[in-house]
């Protein structure tokens, strides 16, 4: 058997498998690194049975057995047939549960930092979170903490960003808008047919600086459509803010989808009343100590608004 220790902040999950191909796939996975903030994966010889264990077996069955009460997750599936994002999604759910126990949360937000203070940028997929974060880093002196998923919680009873994903891709149509000074030759190494350009290994060339974890007091829900020239923003009232923060903190633990695509199997809920009570404490602190805004318009119009917070 191969054993991998997966670490995300203060939570640890064990991944075990007898399949060398799956072990290597997990170790080298861009999908996992772009989904689990600050993920560290280590090969180990022995496992701690008190930790959550995800066990994958490459056998001619199609079964996923999830026991949330015992923290045991058994995936039986031929390697060539399994949809790997199912494994990524399962790891995300398990880590979301483990972090929630500790008052920390994986959220679907970008984050930037300037002068030691972070700003969270939330929004639906395709709303422009990554583009806004990069725009702030390239033109307003911010540093990138997270492009898509971020771990937040409380530190000294104040809202805090602990880590974020840095595996960053942009759509080809964003090249000229974000990097107008670069010639087309620079982009040739990615080819012409790709629908996403992974710029993670080119941060230095692109002058994108990496920021540090830190406290935050502003969260903005963005939508870059319609992309009018003049952006607009408004602050949420306390009820609206509470609902928005509850949704943001609950999204990963409750699951964006409730089915494993490989075998169309429904997933049980990873949430519980105990975890909801822990989240409620965090929600109250964020609502009382953080400003929450909505903003829409062109990417750089929203960047201007954020820079003036």
C-alpha positions as CSV (number, residue, x, y, z in Angstrom):
1,X,0.0,0.0,0.0
2,X,1.0,3.6,-0.6
3,X,0.2,6.2,2.0
4,X,0.0,9.9,1.5
5,X,-0.4,12.5,4.2
6,X,-2.4,15.5,2.9
7,X,-2.2,18.7,5.0
8,X,-4.3,21.8,4.6
9,X,-3.6,24.3,7.4
10,X,-4.4,22.6,10.7
11,X,-6.2,19.6,9.1
12,X,-4.7,16.3,8.0
13,X,-6.2,13.6,5.8
14,X,-4.7,10.3,4.8
15,X,-4.9,9.0,1.3
16,X,-4.1,5.3,0.8
17,X,-4.0,3.2,-2.3
18,X,-2.5,0.0,-3.7
19,X,-2.5,1.7,-7.2
20,X,0.8,3.3,-8.1
21,X,-0.8,5.2,-11.0
22,X,-3.3,6.8,-8.6
23,X,-0.6,7.5,-6.0
24,X,1.4,9.4,-8.7
25,X,-1.7,11.1,-10.0
26,X,-2.5,12.5,-6.5
27,X,1.1,13.5,-5.8
28,X,1.4,15.5,-9.1
29,X,-2.2,16.7,-9.3
30,X,-2.7,20.3,-10.5
31,X,-6.4,19.8,-9.8
32,X,-5.9,19.1,-6.1
33,X,-3.4,22.0,-5.7
34,X,-5.8,24.4,-7.5
35,X,-8.7,23.3,-5.2
36,X,-7.2,22.7,-1.8
37,X,-5.5,25.9,-0.5
38,X,-1.9,25.5,0.6
39,X,-2.0,21.7,0.1
40,X,1.0,19.7,1.2
41,X,1.3,16.1,0.2
42,X,3.9,13.8,1.8
43,X,4.6,10.1,1.3
44,X,4.6,8.2,4.6
45,X,5.2,4.7,5.8
46,X,2.6,4.4,8.5
47,X,-0.8,5.9,9.1
48,X,-2.5,7.5,12.1
49,X,-5.8,5.6,12.4
50,X,-7.4,8.5,14.3
51,X,-7.2,10.7,11.1
52,X,-9.7,10.6,8.2
53,X,-8.7,8.1,5.6
54,X,-9.6,8.0,1.9
55,X,-8.8,4.6,0.5
56,X,-8.8,4.0,-3.3
57,X,-8.6,0.5,-4.8
58,X,-8.1,-0.1,-8.5
59,X,-10.5,-3.1,-8.9
60,X,-13.3,-4.0,-11.3
61,X,-16.1,-2.7,-9.2
62,X,-17.8,0.7,-9.1
63,X,-18.6,1.6,-5.6
64,X,-18.0,4.6,-3.3
65,X,-18.6,3.8,0.4
66,X,-18.7,7.0,2.6
67,X,-18.9,6.7,6.4
68,X,-18.8,10.2,7.8
69,X,-19.3,9.1,11.4
70,X,-16.0,7.0,11.3
71,X,-14.2,9.3,8.8
72,X,-13.6,6.4,6.4
73,X,-14.0,6.8,2.6
74,X,-13.6,3.8,0.3
75,X,-13.5,4.2,-3.4
76,X,-13.5,1.0,-5.5
77,X,-13.2,1.8,-9.2
78,X,-11.0,0.9,-12.2
79,X,-8.3,3.5,-12.6
80,X,-8.9,4.0,-16.3
81,X,-12.6,4.7,-15.7
82,X,-12.7,6.9,-12.7
83,X,-13.4,10.6,-13.2
84,X,-10.5,12.1,-11.3
85,X,-12.4,15.2,-10.3
86,X,-14.6,13.0,-8.2
87,X,-11.5,12.2,-6.1
88,X,-10.6,15.9,-5.9
89,X,-14.2,16.7,-4.9
90,X,-14.2,14.0,-2.2
91,X,-10.9,15.4,-0.8
92,X,-12.4,18.9,-0.7
93,X,-15.4,17.7,1.2
94,X,-13.3,15.9,3.8
95,X,-11.0,18.8,4.3
96,X,-14.0,21.2,4.5
97,X,-15.4,19.1,7.3
98,X,-12.1,18.8,9.2
99,X,-11.4,22.5,8.9
100,X,-14.9,23.4,10.0
101,X,-14.4,21.5,13.2
102,X,-11.5,23.9,13.9
103,X,-13.4,27.1,13.0
104,X,-11.7,27.4,9.6
105,X,-13.4,27.3,6.2
106,X,-12.5,26.7,2.5
107,X,-14.4,29.4,0.6
108,X,-14.7,30.1,-3.1
109,X,-13.0,33.6,-3.1
110,X,-9.9,35.2,-4.4
111,X,-7.8,37.2,-2.0
112,X,-5.2,40.0,-2.3
113,X,-3.0,41.7,0.2
114,X,-1.6,45.2,0.6
115,X,0.3,46.6,3.5
116,X,-0.5,43.5,5.6
117,X,-4.3,43.7,5.1
118,X,-6.2,41.3,2.9
119,X,-9.3,41.9,0.8
120,X,-11.6,39.0,-0.2
121,X,-13.2,38.9,-3.7
122,X,-16.2,36.6,-3.9
123,X,-18.5,35.8,-6.8
124,X,-20.1,33.1,-9.0
125,X,-17.8,31.1,-11.4
126,X,-16.9,33.3,-14.3
127,X,-17.8,36.5,-12.4
128,X,-14.2,37.8,-12.7
129,X,-12.6,37.1,-9.3
130,X,-9.2,36.0,-10.7
131,X,-9.1,38.8,-13.3
132,X,-9.9,41.4,-10.6
133,X,-7.3,40.0,-8.3
134,X,-4.7,40.0,-11.1
135,X,-5.7,43.6,-12.1
136,X,-5.1,44.7,-8.5
137,X,-1.7,43.0,-8.4
138,X,-0.5,44.4,-11.7
139,X,-1.8,48.0,-11.4
140,X,-2.5,48.9,-7.8
141,X,0.4,47.4,-5.7
142,X,-1.5,44.4,-4.3
143,X,0.0,41.0,-3.9
144,X,-1.8,37.7,-4.7
145,X,-2.8,35.5,-1.8
146,X,-5.4,33.4,-3.5
147,X,-6.9,33.2,-7.0
148,X,-9.9,31.0,-6.3
149,X,-10.2,29.1,-3.0
150,X,-9.2,30.5,0.3
151,X,-9.0,29.3,3.9
152,X,-10.4,31.9,6.4
153,X,-11.3,31.9,10.0
154,X,-10.6,33.9,13.1
155,X,-7.3,34.8,14.7
156,X,-7.4,36.7,17.9
157,X,-11.2,36.9,17.3
158,X,-10.6,38.9,14.1
159,X,-11.4,37.7,10.5
160,X,-8.2,36.2,9.0
161,X,-6.9,34.7,5.8
162,X,-4.8,31.6,6.4
163,X,-3.9,30.4,2.9
164,X,-5.1,30.3,-0.7
165,X,-4.7,28.6,-4.0
166,X,-2.1,30.0,-6.3
167,X,-2.5,27.7,-9.3
168,X,-3.8,30.5,-11.7
169,X,-5.2,30.3,-15.2
170,X,-6.6,33.0,-17.4
171,X,-8.8,32.9,-20.5
172,X,-7.0,33.8,-23.7
173,X,-9.2,36.8,-24.3
174,X,-7.8,38.3,-21.0
175,X,-4.2,38.5,-22.2
176,X,-4.4,41.9,-23.8
177,X,-6.5,43.4,-21.1
178,X,-4.3,42.3,-18.2
179,X,-0.9,42.3,-19.9
180,X,-1.1,44.9,-22.7
181,X,2.7,45.4,-22.7
182,X,3.4,41.8,-23.6
183,X,3.9,40.8,-27.2
184,X,2.0,37.8,-28.7
185,X,5.3,35.9,-28.9
186,X,5.3,35.6,-25.1
187,X,2.1,33.5,-25.2
188,X,3.3,31.1,-27.9
189,X,4.6,28.5,-25.4
190,X,1.0,27.8,-24.4
191,X,-0.1,27.1,-27.9
192,X,-3.2,28.5,-29.7
193,X,-5.8,25.9,-29.0
194,X,-5.9,26.1,-25.2
195,X,-9.0,27.5,-23.6
196,X,-7.2,28.4,-20.4
197,X,-3.6,29.6,-19.9
198,X,-1.9,28.4,-16.7
199,X,0.3,31.3,-15.7
200,X,1.3,29.8,-12.2
201,X,4.9,29.3,-13.2
202,X,5.2,32.7,-14.9
203,X,4.4,35.0,-11.9
204,X,7.9,36.4,-11.9
205,X,7.9,37.2,-15.6
206,X,4.5,38.7,-15.3
207,X,5.4,40.8,-12.2
208,X,2.8,39.2,-10.0
209,X,4.0,39.2,-6.4
210,X,2.8,36.7,-3.8
211,X,1.2,38.1,-0.6
212,X,1.1,36.9,2.9
213,X,-1.8,35.7,5.1
214,X,-3.3,38.4,7.2
215,X,-6.4,40.0,8.7
216,X,-9.2,41.2,6.4
217,X,-12.0,43.7,7.0
218,X,-13.5,44.0,3.5
219,X,-15.3,41.4,1.4
220,X,-16.8,42.3,-2.0
221,X,-19.1,40.2,-4.1
222,X,-18.4,41.0,-7.7
223,X,-19.9,40.6,-11.1
224,X,-18.0,41.9,-14.1
225,X,-21.1,41.6,-16.3
226,X,-22.4,43.8,-17.6
227,X,-19.0,45.3,-18.1
228,X,-20.0,49.0,-18.1
229,X,-17.2,51.6,-18.0
230,X,-18.2,52.9,-14.6
231,X,-18.4,50.5,-11.8
232,X,-21.0,50.7,-9.0
233,X,-20.8,49.4,-5.5
234,X,-23.2,49.3,-2.5
235,X,-22.8,48.1,1.0
236,X,-24.9,45.2,2.3
237,X,-27.1,45.8,5.3
238,X,-26.7,43.5,8.3
239,X,-29.3,40.9,7.2
240,X,-27.9,40.8,3.7
241,X,-24.4,40.5,5.0
242,X,-25.3,37.7,7.3
243,X,-27.0,35.7,4.5
244,X,-24.0,36.3,2.2
245,X,-21.4,35.2,4.8
246,X,-23.4,32.1,5.7
247,X,-23.6,31.1,2.1
248,X,-19.9,31.7,1.5
249,X,-18.8,29.7,4.6
250,X,-21.2,26.9,3.9
251,X,-20.6,26.4,0.2
252,X,-17.8,23.8,0.3
253,X,-19.0,21.8,3.3
254,X,-22.5,21.5,1.8
255,X,-21.1,20.7,-1.6
256,X,-21.7,22.5,-4.9
257,X,-22.9,19.2,-6.3
258,X,-24.2,16.1,-4.5
259,X,-23.3,13.4,-6.9
260,X,-20.2,11.4,-7.8
261,X,-20.1,11.6,-11.6
262,X,-18.1,8.3,-12.1
263,X,-21.1,6.2,-11.0
264,X,-23.9,8.7,-10.6
265,X,-23.9,8.0,-6.8
266,X,-25.6,10.5,-4.5
267,X,-23.4,11.8,-1.7
268,X,-24.6,12.1,1.9
269,X,-24.4,15.5,3.6
270,X,-21.0,16.3,5.2
271,X,-22.6,19.0,7.3
272,X,-24.1,18.7,10.8
273,X,-25.7,20.8,13.4
274,X,-22.5,20.8,15.4
275,X,-20.6,22.2,12.4
276,X,-23.4,24.8,11.7
277,X,-23.1,26.0,15.3
278,X,-19.3,26.5,14.9
279,X,-19.9,28.4,11.6
280,X,-22.6,30.6,13.2
281,X,-20.0,31.9,15.7
282,X,-17.6,32.8,12.9
283,X,-20.5,34.4,10.9
284,X,-21.3,36.7,13.8
285,X,-17.7,37.8,14.2
286,X,-17.3,38.5,10.4
287,X,-20.6,40.3,10.2
288,X,-19.7,42.6,13.2
289,X,-16.1,43.2,12.2
290,X,-16.0,43.1,8.4
291,X,-17.5,45.4,5.7
292,X,-19.4,43.5,2.9
293,X,-20.0,45.1,-0.5
294,X,-21.5,44.2,-3.9
295,X,-19.7,45.6,-7.0
296,X,-20.3,45.3,-10.7
297,X,-18.9,46.8,-13.8
298,X,-15.7,46.6,-15.8
299,X,-12.8,44.8,-14.3
300,X,-10.7,47.9,-13.7
301,X,-13.6,49.9,-12.5
302,X,-14.1,47.4,-9.7
303,X,-10.3,47.4,-9.1
304,X,-10.6,51.2,-8.6
305,X,-13.4,50.7,-6.1
306,X,-11.5,48.1,-4.1
307,X,-8.4,50.2,-4.1
308,X,-10.4,53.0,-2.4
309,X,-11.6,50.9,0.4
